[in-house]
């Protein structure tokens, strides 16, 4: 029996190291890790998603994305056939954004964010993983791979200006009830992980290891 290919996409500025505790049965699944590339000048999210699909070497893969990676894998699924799309700590449409992000889009306030300051590791950790990131910044340093100003400006704008307003009900959404980046009160419907924060890929990995296989396999 051929294995099921499962591709993982990390969150904003994060490296594939965030998946180091995710263990899927190697007899059933083939795990592949994707990583962020530096965007081309003025590259749209859709074009970027198409470019990242070129890294996929299997037909009909499962795509799993965290946070901004969850948005990206949904865009990738517009370009290729997928077996399943699963998002973690993310959103299925811009209607699920918290109010501050909707205001940011309307006022274009995101353009005023001093990106150079965010490249400081502590700020980048808070930006990528949420305000509740604890002080173990050295720990997070290994999870934040992309420290490129152009990438960061592009990524923030791509999230805030994401134009998907209709939820794809086929997308499986796993979300923590303590997420401070995408608060659960704005989320339409999802599989709720109790006590899960925006970084639950790191600290709720046992729940994910137990539940991801059945979510992937169920018809």
HELIX and SHEET records of a PDB file:
HELIX    1   1 UNK A   16  UNK A   19  5                                   4    
HELIX    2   2 UNK A   45  UNK A   53  1                                   9    
HELIX    3   3 UNK A   68  UNK A   76  1                                   9    
HELIX    4   4 UNK A   94  UNK A   96  5                                   3    
HELIX    5   5 UNK A   99  UNK A  107  1                                   9    
HELIX    6   6 UNK A  109  UNK A  112  5                                   4    
HELIX    7   7 UNK A  115  UNK A  118  1                                   4    
HELIX    8   8 UNK A  121  UNK A  129  1                                   9    
HELIX    9   9 UNK A  137  UNK A  141  1                                   5    
HELIX   10  10 UNK A  149  UNK A  160  1                                  12    
HELIX   11  11 UNK A  184  UNK A  186  5                                   3    
HELIX   12  12 UNK A  200  UNK A  203  1                                   4    
HELIX   13  13 UNK A  205  UNK A  217  1                                  13    
SHEET    1   A 6 UNK A  29  UNK A  34  0                                        
SHEET    2   A 6 UNK A   4  UNK A   9  1                                        
SHEET    3   A 6 UNK A  61  UNK A  66  1                                        
SHEET    4   A 6 UNK A  82  UNK A  88  1                                        
SHEET    5   A 6 UNK A 172  UNK A 176  1                                        
SHEET    6   A 6 UNK A 191  UNK A 193  1                                        
END                                                                             
